[in-house]
Amino acid sequence: MRHKQARYKLNRFTSWHDATLLALTKNLLIRERIVTTKTKAFAVKPMIEKLITWGKKNSLHARRQAYQVLGEHRLVSLLFGDIAQRFNNRAGGYTRILGFGRRRGDNAQLVLLELTEIKKKEPKKHKKLKEAERELEVKPQAAKDSKERPAEEKKAEPKVATAEKGKPPITKKPDKKFLGGLRNIFKKKSDSL
């Protein structure tokens, strides 16, 4: 008898169901934000809440329980070292589920499942900015070296010619295709699935 053993079955047999929830849990811990279906999100939420609660306890027993679920030392150390520390001031509600629209094909309700305390990532710098910063770091050192050794000759840096005399500068091709790509307009129905 299965009295009061209700759960989200997800149309899977037991081992497949457990593997699905475990994969979603691991991906959420690594990426901190995933897009999944509404039913899967509600099914995996209690498991994640339990793991973060164990992470807040930070005891050997809690680590062993988390390892028994996750099966990877790297994820356990990430959970206890980084993720659980963010939730020290919270008593619960470590995840949120936000509506994301419907999936094309089967019209399933998609949601965004994310941790409420997300680590802010620094934006990536453009290559030109990185090069400029490197030059700024190199120039003061070069100035110190030139003051210490004035007798040494300074090597001239080779200059790169951008365009020859009498010829117009080289321009890039446009990024967009004609009318945004006609192939997208005349797609077959079978291509969408």
N, C-alpha and C positions, 0 to 999 in steps of 0.2 A: 504494500500500500504506500502511496506517495502523498500522504496527507500533509498539506501546507509546504510542499516542496516546489512551489511555483518558481519559474525562471523564464528568461527569454530563450526559447529553444533555437531560434535562428534557422530553422529548417535543416538542422544538422544532427548527426548522431553524436554521441557523447565525446569521443576523442577529437572529432573534427571541431565540435563546439568549443572545447577547452583550448584547442590549438588556435582557433580564431581569436578568442579573448586574450590569450597570452601574446599573440602577435600584435594585437592592437595596444595592449598595455606597454610592451617593449617599445613600440614606435612612438607612443605618446611620451614616454620618459626620455627618449632620445631627442625627438623633434619638438616637444612641448606643445605642439598644435597639429592636429590631423583632421582631414575631412573624411567622414564616414557616414553610414546611414543612421537614421534616428534610432532604430531598434538596437543596432550594435553599440551605439554610444551609451544608451541607457543600460545595456547589459554589462559593459566594461567599467562603468563609473564606480560601482561599489568596490571592485578589485583595486582600482587605482587609489581610491580613498583609504582603503585598508593599508596598502603599501606605504603611503605617505605618513599615515599614523604610526606605523612601525618605525619609519625613518625618524620621526620626531622623538621616539623613545630612545633610540641610539644605544641599545644594549646588545650584548652578544646574542641573546636569545632572539631578539627582533631581527638582527642581521641574518641569523640562520633561517628564520621563517621567511624572510624576503628572498634569500637564496634558494629556498625550496620552491618558491613560486617562479622566480625569474630564471634561475639556472645559470647565471653569468655573474662572475665577480665584478666585472667592469660596470654592469648596470647597478649592482648593489652599492658599489662605492659611489657612483653618480647619485643614486637616490639618497644615501645617507650623508654624503659630503656636501652636495650642492642643492638638490631640490628640496629636501626636508628642512634645511636651514632657512629657506625663504618663508616657510609657513609656521615659524615659531610663534608668531602672534595670532595665528588663526586657530579656532577651535574646530573647524570643519569647513566644508565648501571649498575643497581644493581644486575642483574642476568646474568648468561651465560649458553649457551646450547652447550654441547659437545657431539659428536657422540659416541655411545656406542656399536654399532653392531646391529644384528637383533635377534628378538625373535623367539625361536624355537616353531614351531607349526603353527603360522600364518604369520611368516616372517615379522612382523611389525618392523619398524625402531625404535630402542630404543635410548634414549639420556639421558645424565646426566644433570639435571637441578640443578644448585647450585647458592648460593649467591657469589658475587665476593670477598667479605670480610668475610672470614670464621675465626671463633675463633679457634685458635690452642689449641688442647687438650693435656694435659700432658700425656705421655705414662704411662700405668699402671705398677707398680713395681711388681716384682716377689715376691712371698711369703717369700722366704728366705731372700731377701733384706729387706723387711719390718720387719721381725723378728730380723735381725741384727741391724737395726736402733733402734728398741725398746730396745734391750739389751744395746746398747750404751747409750741410754737415762737413763736406769735404773741403770747402773753401777756407774756413777758419784754420783747419789743420795745415793746409798748404801755405797760408800766410805765416803761420808760426815757423814752418820749415824754411821759408824763404828768408825770414829775419835771422834765423840761426846760421844759415849757410848762404851768404850773399855771393860767394865766389863761384858757386855752381851755376851752370847755364840752365836756363829754363827752356824746356822743350815746348815747341809750338804745337798746338793741337791742330789736326787736319780739319779743314773746313769742308762741309758737305754742300755741294751745289744743289739747289732746289730746282732750278730751271736754267737752261742755257740762254745766252743772249740772243734776242730776236725771236724766241719761241714763247708762246703763252704758257702760263703755269699749268701744271697737270691738275685736272679736277677729277673728283670721284664720280662714279656712276650713281644715279639716284637709287635710294634704298627701296622705294616702293615700285612695284610692277605696274604696268599700264592698267588703270581702273581697278587697282587692288588685286589684280590677278583674275583673269576671266574664268579660270578653271573653278574658282570657288563659287561663281555665280551659277555655273551649269553642272553642278555636282549631281551624280545619280543618287537615287534613293538608296540603293544598296551600299553606297559608300558611307552613309551616315551611321550604319550599325556596325 
